Structures are given as structure tokens and as C-alpha cells.
Amino acid sequence: QAPLVESGGGLVQAGGSLRLSCVASGSISRFNNMHWYRQSPGKQREFVARISSGGYTGYADSVKGRFFISRDNAKKTLSLQMDSLKPEDTAVYYCNAGGTYTSPGSLWGQGTQVIVSS
């Protein structure tokens, strides 16, 4: 079983919402920091949001006020609520575990595709 598995991606119209989930095969309470990243065709993978074990959150300027990251250690789940989606949010979204508050760790999921139509 893959250590991190994302789901919840899909096709949505601009202005719509999606909720991504990342379920871990083991406990996530051991990870001080967890992140969401995304990658669009022809672009480098970029930071989207982060959350610490204490619940501190951080967001890329491009998604601030529209995306909300959360974690549920009991359910071994990292989530990303995405509202007011824009076509430029189209990308493959990846969850990441470990690392520091400002840098990703080595554990990545396989990604889930989000397509926002205009």
C-alpha cells in the first residue's frame, strides 16, 4: 500500500470548489509538517499550503483566502479545501509529509488531477 494516496481531484468550473484528501497508510502524527504542492504542465512543482503538528498554516499568495489546509491525525488524513477555483489552479496536486515547515520532505503521494474550466 502506498504511504500517501490523494483523491478528490476532478473537473470543475471556475468559481467552484473541490476538496482534496490525502490518506496515509500509517500514522501522520509523527510528521511535524505536511504540505500540498502542485505542478502544471511545463512548470516546476510549486508550494500551495502547509500545516504543522500544532495547526499552524501557511499558504502561497496565489491561493490565500481561497484554499484551506487541515489535518486529522486520528483519520490519518491531510485535506485541502479549494474554493473560488480559477483556471490557473489547474494542476496535479501532491501531498507531502515530513520535512520542515518551509521545505517538503521526501514522502510524496502519486498526485490527483484538478482541472478548472473557464
One Martini backbone bead per residue (centre of mass of N, CA, C, O) as a GRO file, in nm:
protein
  118
    1GLN     BB    1   0.096   0.037   0.022
    2ALA     BB    2   0.072   0.349  -0.010
    3PRO     BB    3   0.160   0.607   0.201
    4LEU     BB    4   0.022   0.814  -0.016
    5VAL     BB    5  -0.327   0.913  -0.096
    6GLU     BB    6  -0.494   1.076  -0.336
    7SER     BB    7  -0.805   1.274  -0.359
    8GLY     BB    8  -1.070   1.476  -0.539
    9GLY     BB    9  -1.034   1.521  -0.811
   10GLY     BB   10  -1.119   1.726  -1.114
   11LEU     BB   11  -1.390   1.878  -1.278
   12VAL     BB   12  -1.428   2.240  -1.282
   13GLN     BB   13  -1.562   2.535  -1.250
   14ALA     BB   14  -1.533   2.840  -1.224
   15GLY     BB   15  -1.593   2.898  -0.870
   16GLY     BB   16  -1.552   2.639  -0.755
   17SER     BB   17  -1.524   2.322  -0.571
   18LEU     BB   18  -1.276   2.136  -0.377
   19ARG     BB   19  -1.173   1.822  -0.209
   20LEU     BB   20  -0.881   1.716  -0.078
   21SER     BB   21  -0.717   1.399  -0.016
   22CYS     BB   22  -0.483   1.241   0.228
   23VAL     BB   23  -0.394   0.910   0.277
   24ALA     BB   24  -0.247   0.719   0.518
   25SER     BB   25  -0.102   0.414   0.616
   26GLY     BB   26  -0.008   0.582   0.856
   27SER     BB   27   0.093   0.778   1.078
   28ILE     BB   28   0.089   1.153   1.105
   29SER     BB   29   0.191   1.247   1.390
   30ARG     BB   30   0.506   1.223   1.311
   31PHE     BB   31   0.444   1.480   1.143
   32ASN     BB   32   0.508   1.806   1.170
   33ASN     BB   33   0.487   1.831   0.847
   34MET     BB   34   0.256   1.937   0.588
   35HIS     BB   35   0.185   1.926   0.228
   36TRP     BB   36   0.105   2.118  -0.065
   37TYR     BB   37   0.133   2.058  -0.412
   38ARG     BB   38   0.199   2.173  -0.757
   39GLN     BB   39   0.161   2.080  -1.121
   40SER     BB   40   0.217   2.211  -1.426
   41PRO     BB   41   0.259   2.219  -1.740
   42GLY     BB   42   0.596   2.318  -1.771
   43LYS     BB   43   0.626   2.321  -1.459
   44GLN     BB   44   0.704   2.361  -1.150
   45ARG     BB   45   0.686   2.268  -0.849
   46GLU     BB   46   0.451   2.406  -0.608
   47PHE     BB   47   0.354   2.573  -0.348
   48VAL     BB   48   0.052   2.589  -0.136
   49ALA     BB   49   0.055   2.426   0.155
   50ARG     BB   50   0.069   2.426   0.524
   51ILE     BB   51   0.117   2.207   0.823
   52SER     BB   52   0.136   2.164   1.150
   53SER     BB   53   0.105   1.996   1.444
   54GLY     BB   54  -0.018   2.278   1.573
   55GLY     BB   55  -0.181   2.423   1.313
   56TYR     BB   56  -0.003   2.572   1.140
   57THR     BB   57  -0.033   2.795   0.861
   58GLY     BB   58   0.035   2.806   0.497
   59TYR     BB   59   0.043   3.020   0.195
   60ALA     BB   60   0.010   3.096  -0.106
   61ASP     BB   61  -0.076   3.384  -0.254
   62SER     BB   62  -0.261   3.251  -0.484
   63VAL     BB   63  -0.455   3.100  -0.234
   64LYS     BB   64  -0.526   3.304  -0.043
   65GLY     BB   65  -0.861   3.269   0.083
   66ARG     BB   66  -0.935   2.980  -0.082
   67PHE     BB   67  -0.750   2.793   0.080
   68PHE     BB   68  -0.766   2.491   0.307
   69ILE     BB   69  -0.586   2.343   0.559
   70SER     BB   70  -0.587   2.003   0.697
   71ARG     BB   71  -0.584   1.778   0.990
   72ASP     BB   72  -0.627   1.415   1.080
   73ASN     BB   73  -0.479   1.197   1.277
   74ALA     BB   74  -0.695   0.978   1.331
   75LYS     BB   75  -0.745   0.957   0.998
   76LYS     BB   76  -0.485   1.003   0.832
   77THR     BB   77  -0.549   1.315   0.723
   78LEU     BB   78  -0.516   1.530   0.444
   79SER     BB   79  -0.642   1.857   0.354
   80LEU     BB   80  -0.806   2.047   0.068
   81GLN     BB   81  -0.977   2.340   0.044
   82MET     BB   82  -1.130   2.457  -0.266
   83ASP     BB   83  -1.206   2.783  -0.357
   84SER     BB   84  -1.256   2.980  -0.611
   85LEU     BB   85  -1.178   2.866  -0.874
   86LYS     BB   86  -0.918   2.865  -1.122
   87PRO     BB   87  -0.761   2.797  -1.409
   88GLU     BB   88  -0.470   2.832  -1.265
   89ASP     BB   89  -0.529   2.566  -1.075
   90THR     BB   90  -0.437   2.383  -1.279
   91ALA     BB   91  -0.335   2.053  -1.165
   92VAL     BB   92  -0.117   1.858  -0.988
   93TYR     BB   93  -0.174   1.721  -0.669
   94TYR     BB   94   0.040   1.708  -0.375
   95CYS     BB   95   0.143   1.528  -0.111
   96ASN     BB   96   0.335   1.591   0.197
   97ALA     BB   97   0.590   1.452   0.416
   98GLY     BB   98   0.764   1.622   0.629
   99GLY     BB   99   1.007   1.808   0.700
  100THR     BB  100   0.963   2.135   0.708
  101TYR     BB  101   0.787   2.422   0.717
  102THR     BB  102   0.956   2.520   0.432
  103SER     BB  103   1.008   2.208   0.354
  104PRO     BB  104   1.001   1.929   0.200
  105GLY     BB  105   0.983   1.605   0.194
  106SER     BB  106   1.021   1.261   0.074
  107LEU     BB  107   0.705   1.226   0.092
  108TRP     BB  108   0.490   1.116  -0.175
  109GLY     BB  109   0.242   1.127  -0.374
  110GLN     BB  110   0.077   1.067  -0.693
  111GLY     BB  111  -0.166   1.239  -0.735
  112THR     BB  112  -0.416   1.492  -0.839
  113GLN     BB  113  -0.642   1.603  -1.072
  114VAL     BB  114  -0.696   1.949  -1.169
  115ILE     BB  115  -0.976   2.105  -1.346
  116VAL     BB  116  -1.032   2.439  -1.469
  117SER     BB  117  -1.294   2.593  -1.613
  118SER     BB  118  -1.407   2.889  -1.798
   0.00000   0.00000   0.00000
